[in-house]
Structure formats: C-alpha cells, structure tokens
Amino acid sequence: MSDMRAWVVSEPGPIDGRPLRLERRPIPEPGPGEVLVRVEACGVCRTDLHVAEGDLPVHRERVVPGHEVIGRVAGRGAGATRFADDDRVGIAWLRHTCGTCRWCRAGRENLCPQSRYTGWDADGGYAEYATVPESFAYRLPDDLDVASAAPLLCAGIIGYRSLRRAALPPGGRLGLYGFGGSAHITAQVAIAQGAEVHAITRGEGARELALALGAASAVRSHEAPPVPLDSAIIFAPAGDLVPLALEALAPGGTLALAGIHMSDVPTLNYQQHLFRERTVTSVTSNTRRDGEELLTLAARLGIQPHTSTVPLDRADEALADLAHGRVTGAAVLIPD
C-alpha cells in the first residue's frame, strides 16, 4: 500500500461547518532520525478541536490533527536506531525542542522557543500512518490495551503536569473544573495518592463518572464545591471559571490553568480572589520526563482511562461530539 486515509484541516472554522476532510495521501517517509508508525489508536483531544476551529493559529496548512497516538514502528529514517521494526511506541504532543536554549539546558524543554508539536506543526495521528523523531517517541509494552492507553499520551501527561503545578499537599483537597479526558485521568492519579477530589463540571455523565471513580463530590460547572480547596485545576477552556475557582480556594491554595487555549478571564478582585496568598499558574505543554513519569505511574497505580472507540472514518463526528459535550471520558479513533 502506497497511500493512506488521513483527516486534514481543510480550512479552520466552527466544527459544525466540517473543517475536517477525509482524503487519501501518500504514506509519509520518515526523515533522518525519525520512525514511521502504523497507527493502532489515536485519542481525540480538545487541542485537536482548537486546531480545527482556528483557536490556535495555523502552523501547517492542511495539517493532520492527533497527538495521542499508539502504533507499531513500520519504517526508520537514516540514523534511526532506537527502535526496531514492529516495536510499539507512543507519539505525544511535544515532538521537537532545540536542546541548547536556556530552557532546554535547565530541564524545562516545554518552554523552548523552538518547540514543535504533533498535529499542529507536523501531521499527526488522525491517519493510518504518522512519523515522529525517535527521541520524542515513548516505548510502550506489547501487551498494552491501545484503545484504553492512547489518552495517556496527552490527556494523561498534561493532567500529570497540571497536578504537579497545582502544588497539592499530601492528602489535600483538589478541585477539577471540567471532567473530560484529562481530568478523569488526573482524578485517578490524585485519589490513588491519597487526595480528596471534587469535580465541577457541566455534564451529568461526567459527574456520574467522577463519583464512580471515587470523587468526594461532583457539582455543576458554576456551583461551589462543598469544602474549601487546597488546589484546583481548570481543564475547561472557560476563562469565566477562574474567579469561581479562586473563590473556592482555601488560603494559600494554588489554581493551575491546564489548557493551551482559554477564553478571556474576567476582571479579578484582589481581596476576593487573590489575597491570602492564593496562586494562579498556567501549564505549558510538557517535558519528556513528564511523559515517562506519567506512563510509569499509570502502570503502577493501575490507571484506567474511560474510553469509547470510534472508527477513523468518523473522526469529524468524534470531534463534534467533544465540542458539544457528548463525550464521557475520552474518545479514541481506531483505524480498520
């Protein structure tokens, strides 16, 4: 087979306007230091929606979205020796950093000004094949349930970094605003580590899932949690949640903003929202170390993403379902 099916962002715009188009493309050739991956599963992430709708500026015209990819090595470019043919690997959001700037040298490659990303700067996993620099691929076990594990490659990694940035004290109370692909994984990690988790989310199904996973409470999006929070993470791209989350924090609490895109944040009142040493921090991408740590932790703690599988041919429908709050947990695309 010399070509493949792939979804491309033909022209960014509202998802109901069908900005994605399914087409046939040549199977990509891996460049120097890259591997070609035959895609077995690709998670559907909110960042894909931001790329498709134009919330994120175009970095590559007619890009193939998707950056929660699991597959098998099907080819290697010049100098690529890290993996053998048929090894199972994961492809995540971060796919290139310079390695020499002040941020890379300090172990903070997520802030590298030359960073590049799968499904935004380079074609991703809404296709039957994808390429990745071998140094940014994750080695995965052969016995992995790929459909369940795919969301770990972004939703899991970003949630893990957000949890670290939220500075949750041992046994503390954590609020999760929005309970989709990332939050439901983060909740499992936090609960396994002894935290008390409270979900604040619009979907009834999401609230039910939160309680089933062990959350202490689950309330609607703009309702207050029943107790003061030590830490909170906003996963929903809604800036109007920021003042509400800050009001819910106990003195000394930290709020982490996990999204790559968020609507405007309303004016904050210093006394009401920030005084008493409350902290607001953002989360930018991830480092490869974050990914390795999360994958190791997920295996040790038995983290199990809640997923529904969708045929690759229905990727546009899956993304529309995500936009309209019709996905509980995470959707995962499966090629035939």
PyMOL commands that set and color helices and strands:
alter all, ss='L'
color gray80, all
select helices_A, chain A and resi 15-17+46-53+102-105+109-111+134-136+146-153+155-165+181-192+204-212+241-248+270-274+288-301+312-323
alter helices_A, ss='H'
color red, helices_A
select strands_A, chain A and resi 3-9+20-26+34-43+69-76+88-91+94-96+116-117+129-133+137-139+173-177+196-200+217-219+229-234+249-257+279-282+307-311+330-334
alter strands_A, ss='S'
color yellow, strands_A
deselect
rebuild
show_as cartoon
